[in-house]
Amino acid sequence: MSMPAALPRHKTLLLAALPGLALAAAPALADDVSGSLDGEPRQWHVLQGEDSKTVNFRQDSPGFYSVTVQAHRNPRYEVEGSVSITFSLMGEEVLDATAMYFPEARMTPHFTDESALEGLVLERVELDGGQPRITGRYEGVLGYRASMFREPDPANTVSLVVEFDVTPSRED
């Protein structure tokens, strides 16, 4: 029985690299942000830039994180129709949260729930090591804020439901 000839060096290197290529080619977890606005179903898009995305987090101190889940009605940056949920975590405890919906092409006026903590439920938070991932849901009523200098109007509201399963980028 004869032994097979040794593979040329370039083919050996290629075969050695194949497992890594399979991992690199595996699709990344897709960011999903969906829900409803005043009962109408909505789908929002997470945008990816060169170094970051509209879903991100930063570590302010050991165990303390600031997280932003921002998504847009179209797969391009535009204020109109976008939603934003921001919250702070100490360990696994949510300390505060704000939800916003932007009905126009400007930052104000907008709808806001500055005490969104009550409507925010996080099912999964993985920010340390590996691929960061956050899964959760916000449900609440947002008041209309005509300008940054006015309080939200409790008589002019929208109901917002946002479900998200996202892989945030780390901001330094």
C-alpha atoms as a printed R data frame, in Angstrom:
    type eleno elety resid chain resno       x      y      z
1   ATOM     1    CA   MET     A     1   0.000  0.000  0.000
2   ATOM     2    CA   SER     A     2   1.500  3.306 -0.992
3   ATOM     3    CA   MET     A     3   1.170  6.453  1.103
4   ATOM     4    CA   PRO     A     4  -0.384  9.525 -0.539
5   ATOM     5    CA   ALA     A     5   2.045 12.203 -1.512
6   ATOM     6    CA   ALA     A     6   2.216 15.190  0.809
7   ATOM     7    CA   LEU     A     7   0.016 18.081 -0.210
8   ATOM     8    CA   PRO     A     8   1.809 21.123 -1.529
9   ATOM     9    CA   ARG     A     9   2.340 23.749  1.180
10  ATOM    10    CA   HIS     A    10  -0.190 26.253 -0.265
11  ATOM    11    CA   LYS     A    11  -2.959 23.620 -0.277
12  ATOM    12    CA   THR     A    12  -2.099 22.597  3.286
13  ATOM    13    CA   LEU     A    13  -2.390 26.212  4.436
14  ATOM    14    CA   LEU     A    14  -5.710 26.592  2.626
15  ATOM    15    CA   LEU     A    15  -7.136 23.471  4.269
16  ATOM    16    CA   ALA     A    16  -5.914 24.640  7.665
17  ATOM    17    CA   ALA     A    17  -7.698 27.964  7.166
18  ATOM    18    CA   LEU     A    18 -11.053 26.481  6.072
19  ATOM    19    CA   PRO     A    19 -12.573 26.111  9.566
20  ATOM    20    CA   GLY     A    20 -11.826 29.784 10.276
21  ATOM    21    CA   LEU     A    21 -13.292 30.808  6.930
22  ATOM    22    CA   ALA     A    22 -16.508 28.980  7.744
23  ATOM    23    CA   LEU     A    23 -16.808 30.944 10.970
24  ATOM    24    CA   ALA     A    24 -16.055 34.220  9.226
25  ATOM    25    CA   ALA     A    25 -18.629 33.457  6.538
26  ATOM    26    CA   ALA     A    26 -21.321 32.515  9.062
27  ATOM    27    CA   PRO     A    27 -23.969 35.210  9.149
28  ATOM    28    CA   ALA     A    28 -23.913 37.549 12.119
29  ATOM    29    CA   LEU     A    29 -27.023 37.689 14.239
30  ATOM    30    CA   ALA     A    30 -29.490 39.959 12.528
31  ATOM    31    CA   ASP     A    31 -30.808 42.897 14.505
32  ATOM    32    CA   ASP     A    32 -34.588 42.780 14.807
33  ATOM    33    CA   VAL     A    33 -36.649 45.733 16.013
34  ATOM    34    CA   SER     A    34 -40.413 45.549 15.518
35  ATOM    35    CA   GLY     A    35 -43.631 46.437 17.283
36  ATOM    36    CA   SER     A    36 -46.495 48.860 16.894
37  ATOM    37    CA   LEU     A    37 -47.377 52.534 17.080
38  ATOM    38    CA   ASP     A    38 -50.958 53.223 18.192
39  ATOM    39    CA   GLY     A    39 -51.766 49.605 17.343
40  ATOM    40    CA   GLU     A    40 -50.358 49.709 13.787
41  ATOM    41    CA   PRO     A    41 -47.592 47.135 13.153
42  ATOM    42    CA   ARG     A    42 -44.139 48.594 12.517
43  ATOM    43    CA   GLN     A    43 -40.725 47.298 11.542
44  ATOM    44    CA   TRP     A    44 -37.638 49.407 12.216
45  ATOM    45    CA   HIS     A    45 -34.060 49.090 10.942
46  ATOM    46    CA   VAL     A    46 -30.780 49.137 12.857
47  ATOM    47    CA   LEU     A    47 -28.118 51.008 10.885
48  ATOM    48    CA   GLN     A    48 -24.477 49.959 10.682
49  ATOM    49    CA   GLY     A    49 -21.699 52.504 10.130
50  ATOM    50    CA   GLU     A    50 -17.975 51.933  9.651
51  ATOM    51    CA   ASP     A    51 -17.160 51.636 13.340
52  ATOM    52    CA   SER     A    52 -20.498 51.546 15.108
53  ATOM    53    CA   LYS     A    53 -24.217 51.082 14.740
54  ATOM    54    CA   THR     A    54 -27.387 52.741 15.992
55  ATOM    55    CA   VAL     A    55 -27.646 50.082 18.687
56  ATOM    56    CA   ASN     A    56 -24.703 50.506 21.026
57  ATOM    57    CA   PHE     A    57 -23.457 50.493 24.590
58  ATOM    58    CA   ARG     A    58 -20.616 51.876 26.632
59  ATOM    59    CA   GLN     A    59 -19.212 50.851 29.959
60  ATOM    60    CA   ASP     A    60 -19.169 53.936 32.180
61  ATOM    61    CA   SER     A    61 -17.534 52.091 35.097
62  ATOM    62    CA   PRO     A    62 -17.173 48.419 36.087
63  ATOM    63    CA   GLY     A    63 -20.638 46.856 35.914
64  ATOM    64    CA   PHE     A    64 -22.342 50.130 34.885
65  ATOM    65    CA   TYR     A    65 -23.519 50.400 31.266
66  ATOM    66    CA   SER     A    66 -25.367 52.956 29.133
67  ATOM    67    CA   VAL     A    67 -27.320 51.380 26.255
68  ATOM    68    CA   THR     A    68 -29.039 52.905 23.205
69  ATOM    69    CA   VAL     A    69 -31.441 51.005 20.945
70  ATOM    70    CA   GLN     A    70 -32.160 53.358 18.043
71  ATOM    71    CA   ALA     A    71 -33.932 52.136 14.920
72  ATOM    72    CA   HIS     A    72 -35.225 53.796 11.758
73  ATOM    73    CA   ARG     A    73 -38.311 53.256  9.608
74  ATOM    74    CA   ASN     A    74 -36.158 52.858  6.475
75  ATOM    75    CA   PRO     A    75 -32.715 51.277  6.067
76  ATOM    76    CA   ARG     A    76 -31.056 54.720  6.014
77  ATOM    77    CA   TYR     A    77 -30.535 57.436  8.574
78  ATOM    78    CA   GLU     A    78 -33.507 59.743  8.967
79  ATOM    79    CA   VAL     A    79 -35.108 61.150 12.078
80  ATOM    80    CA   GLU     A    80 -38.733 60.900 10.927
81  ATOM    81    CA   GLY     A    81 -40.321 57.643 12.053
82  ATOM    82    CA   SER     A    82 -37.405 56.551 14.228
83  ATOM    83    CA   VAL     A    83 -37.581 55.149 17.757
84  ATOM    84    CA   SER     A    84 -35.022 55.304 20.535
85  ATOM    85    CA   ILE     A    85 -34.869 53.473 23.841
86  ATOM    86    CA   THR     A    86 -32.015 54.372 26.153
87  ATOM    87    CA   PHE     A    87 -31.326 52.845 29.533
88  ATOM    88    CA   SER     A    88 -28.664 52.433 32.195
89  ATOM    89    CA   LEU     A    89 -27.712 49.117 33.780
90  ATOM    90    CA   MET     A    90 -25.913 48.351 37.018
91  ATOM    91    CA   GLY     A    91 -25.144 44.677 36.720
92  ATOM    92    CA   GLU     A    92 -28.468 43.234 35.581
93  ATOM    93    CA   GLU     A    93 -30.623 45.943 37.181
94  ATOM    94    CA   VAL     A    94 -32.112 48.643 34.950
95  ATOM    95    CA   LEU     A    95 -31.656 51.969 36.750
96  ATOM    96    CA   ASP     A    96 -33.474 54.303 34.359
97  ATOM    97    CA   ALA     A    97 -34.924 54.311 30.868
98  ATOM    98    CA   THR     A    98 -36.329 56.727 28.287
99  ATOM    99    CA   ALA     A    99 -38.327 55.906 25.145
100 ATOM   100    CA   MET     A   100 -38.843 58.312 22.243
101 ATOM   101    CA   TYR     A   101 -40.649 58.347 18.913
102 ATOM   102    CA   PHE     A   102 -39.873 61.013 16.303
103 ATOM   103    CA   PRO     A   103 -42.870 61.722 14.019
104 ATOM   104    CA   GLU     A   104 -41.140 64.490 12.046
105 ATOM   105    CA   ALA     A   105 -37.818 65.051 10.293
106 ATOM   106    CA   ARG     A   106 -36.526 67.069 13.273
107 ATOM   107    CA   MET     A   107 -35.547 66.079 16.802
108 ATOM   108    CA   THR     A   108 -38.417 68.178 18.182
109 ATOM   109    CA   PRO     A   109 -41.262 67.906 18.422
110 ATOM   110    CA   HIS     A   110 -41.287 64.263 19.486
111 ATOM   111    CA   PHE     A   111 -43.090 61.860 21.795
112 ATOM   112    CA   THR     A   112 -41.329 60.716 24.952
113 ATOM   113    CA   ASP     A   113 -41.679 58.527 28.021
114 ATOM   114    CA   GLU     A   114 -39.001 59.704 30.402
115 ATOM   115    CA   SER     A   115 -39.944 57.065 32.959
116 ATOM   116    CA   ALA     A   116 -39.864 54.139 30.541
117 ATOM   117    CA   LEU     A   117 -38.407 51.938 33.266
118 ATOM   118    CA   GLU     A   118 -41.900 50.656 34.080
119 ATOM   119    CA   GLY     A   119 -42.509 49.492 30.508
120 ATOM   120    CA   LEU     A   120 -39.056 48.029 29.786
121 ATOM   121    CA   VAL     A   121 -38.468 44.301 30.222
122 ATOM   122    CA   LEU     A   122 -35.045 42.861 29.382
123 ATOM   123    CA   GLU     A   123 -35.026 39.135 28.683
124 ATOM   124    CA   ARG     A   124 -31.355 38.771 27.797
125 ATOM   125    CA   VAL     A   125 -28.359 41.025 28.406
126 ATOM   126    CA   GLU     A   126 -24.881 39.876 27.387
127 ATOM   127    CA   LEU     A   127 -22.386 42.725 27.319
128 ATOM   128    CA   ASP     A   128 -19.252 41.161 28.810
129 ATOM   129    CA   GLY     A   129 -17.082 39.121 26.427
130 ATOM   130    CA   GLY     A   130 -18.053 37.466 23.170
131 ATOM   131    CA   GLN     A   131 -20.797 38.853 20.946
132 ATOM   132    CA   PRO     A   132 -22.874 41.433 22.862
133 ATOM   133    CA   ARG     A   133 -26.614 40.795 22.683
134 ATOM   134    CA   ILE     A   134 -29.723 42.358 24.186
135 ATOM   135    CA   THR     A   135 -33.271 41.043 23.901
136 ATOM   136    CA   GLY     A   136 -36.221 42.888 25.366
137 ATOM   137    CA   ARG     A   137 -39.472 44.728 25.024
138 ATOM   138    CA   TYR     A   138 -40.778 48.193 25.789
139 ATOM   139    CA   GLU     A   139 -44.480 48.998 26.015
140 ATOM   140    CA   GLY     A   140 -45.832 52.355 27.099
141 ATOM   141    CA   VAL     A   141 -47.555 55.648 26.391
142 ATOM   142    CA   LEU     A   142 -45.448 58.573 25.185
143 ATOM   143    CA   GLY     A   143 -46.406 62.218 25.658
144 ATOM   144    CA   TYR     A   144 -45.936 64.897 22.998
145 ATOM   145    CA   ARG     A   145 -43.031 67.252 23.671
146 ATOM   146    CA   ALA     A   146 -43.281 70.409 21.534
147 ATOM   147    CA   SER     A   147 -39.782 71.601 22.456
148 ATOM   148    CA   MET     A   148 -36.891 70.601 24.666
149 ATOM   149    CA   PHE     A   149 -37.939 73.341 27.088
150 ATOM   150    CA   ARG     A   150 -41.473 72.007 27.644
151 ATOM   151    CA   GLU     A   151 -42.739 69.063 29.595
152 ATOM   152    CA   PRO     A   152 -44.492 66.273 27.648
153 ATOM   153    CA   ASP     A   153 -48.227 66.873 27.136
154 ATOM   154    CA   PRO     A   154 -50.174 64.052 28.835
155 ATOM   155    CA   ALA     A   155 -53.265 64.892 26.732
156 ATOM   156    CA   ASN     A   156 -51.453 64.263 23.418
157 ATOM   157    CA   THR     A   157 -50.040 60.737 23.403
158 ATOM   158    CA   VAL     A   158 -49.164 57.693 21.311
159 ATOM   159    CA   SER     A   159 -48.870 54.098 22.447
160 ATOM   160    CA   LEU     A   160 -45.628 52.375 21.512
161 ATOM   161    CA   VAL     A   161 -44.573 48.736 21.615
162 ATOM   162    CA   VAL     A   162 -40.995 47.875 20.635
163 ATOM   163    CA   GLU     A   163 -39.582 44.351 20.712
164 ATOM   164    CA   PHE     A   164 -35.875 44.013 20.052
165 ATOM   165    CA   ASP     A   165 -33.228 41.340 19.667
166 ATOM   166    CA   VAL     A   166 -30.034 43.206 18.875
167 ATOM   167    CA   THR     A   167 -26.248 42.906 18.841
168 ATOM   168    CA   PRO     A   168 -25.005 46.303 19.991
169 ATOM   169    CA   SER     A   169 -21.627 47.744 19.099
170 ATOM   170    CA   ARG     A   170 -19.327 48.817 21.907
171 ATOM   171    CA   GLU     A   171 -18.642 52.552 22.067
172 ATOM   172    CA   ASP     A   172 -15.407 53.634 23.710
